[in-house]
Amino acid sequence: MPQYLVAIHHPDNYDPSTEGETMVRDIDLLNEEMEAAGARFFAGGLQAAPRAKSLRQQLGGEVVVTDGPYIETKEHIGGFWILDAANMDEAVAWGRKAVVACRAPVEVREFLAMPTE
């Protein structure tokens, strides 16, 4: 079964302490629903983007580590699920529920299937 990333996007200035009890409950209920349906493979929240480290290889082969995200944007991934879903439509249906529970934009993307030998 294909796997899909359902990623929650937060603005740069997102403060998780503003998440009310209702939102936390809604996310917990969604996690329980995903688990009961056998769809949830993994879920996790991420620290704020400024706490990230980005790594880039230079022309000479040296790897440089810098603070913060690699790409300058106004939104960053704040958490995600990895789901087992039959198809994109099923994954998007979970994504719709994630938008409501998390009160934030969500991206759904299928994992690249590697050919088997």
BELBEL-V686031 format. One record per helix or strand of 2 or more residues. SS is the DSSP state (a for helix, b for strand). FROM is the first residue (numbers start at 1). TO is the last residue. Records with the same first field share a line. If there is no record, write none. Layout:
SS: FROM-TO ; FROM-TO
This chain:
b: 3-11 ; 40-45 ; 53-57 ; 63-67 ; 75-84 ; 106-110
a: 16-18 ; 21-36 ; 49-51 ; 88-102
